[in-house]
Amino acid sequence: MNDPKDWNRNDLNEHLQKAAEIEFWTIPLYLTSLTSIKGLSELKPSEYPLDAKLILSVVIQEMLHLELVMNLSNALGFTPVLGKPIYNVDKGIPFLHPEADHIPNEIKGYRAIPGPLSEETLKLFCAIELPAVASSKPWKEKAYYESIADLYAGLKEAVVHLWDTYYIGKEKNHFQKCSFNNYRTANHDELGFSQTVNSLDQALNVIEAIVEQGEGADAEGHVPLQYEPKANLSNYDPGFFKASWSHYHKFHFLLVHANSLSKTHELEPLNANTQLQSKLTSSFDKLILATNESFRKSGTEMTNEFWSEMDAVQKALFDLWKAGITPRW
């Protein structure tokens, strides 16, 4: 693996593309398990059971992380193009290959396919958000990335080295999105939330926020205060439930308490309702198109089509599970 200090334009673009893809890859996966919970579609998010609230908060933060990666990329003159995620047991988690010795026994045997909320899917979720293992191994001796944090560690070094070369300048940097600009941290700043990336410090804050909110800063999975979401609203906010818990901590908590998970819809193997599956496929295709268009559009807002297709995808997922069909992406 090339040392990030030796990366060229192509290397930087490739890693920005990978970062965007892995963030996007998680969203349908987590949504699949979320929508499998029985009776959820009839509830308001504030009425969701604990496991649903935790998963929904991760889904929303993954959308934030995708936005942050795209803002960083646009500031560096490259816009990743998102395609359909591939979920394949043999291929595993995209770009990540954790060492067997570094995987806790309780999550070994995870399989990289969507499914209903269960102990098995939670093993996968924990593997995706697995905290990085400290390593002094030089980059050139690494064959692959072990974790999301490992991937971002390489990207961070490269951004420091290449910022002055590839930053496009504030006057050209008008594709920055701000879908999460109503939030502040406990310190009343905007670290880790919707922010324009117009300086190296802002670029590094984006990377750090993604890592800290995902894997957590310590063995307990706590998110540092400077990256911990604090909604300006006094009411329950689904995106920032248990804000001090990292993604890994949330999923690991559910795994430990797997015997208390909400009931999910029962599968009906003989139900081959292709019309319901086609609705999901069509809505997801349109969502991908709207997502790519939004990040190439001037202004801070995602398009109306993006939000309407997000709703359509969620409805299609609920309808499939109610019919006893596992959604296919």
Buried (B, 14 or more C-beta within 10 A) or exposed (E): EEBBEEBEEEBBBBBBBBBBBBBBBBBBBBBBBBBBBBBBBEEEBEEBBBBBBBBBBBBBBBBBBBBBBBBBBBBBBBBBEBEEBEBEEEEBBBBBEBEEEEBEEEBEEBBBBBBBBBEBBBBBBBBBBBBBBEEEEEBEEBEEBBBBBBBBBBBBBBBBBBBEEBBBEEEEBEBBBBBBEEBBBBEEEBBBBBBBBBEBEBBBBBBBBBBBBBBBBEEEBBBBEBBBBBBEEEEBBBBBBBBBBBBBBBBBBBBEEBEEBBEBBEBEEEEEBEEBBEBBBBBBEBBBBBBBEBBEBEEBEBBEBBBBBBEBBBBBBBBBBBBBBBBEB
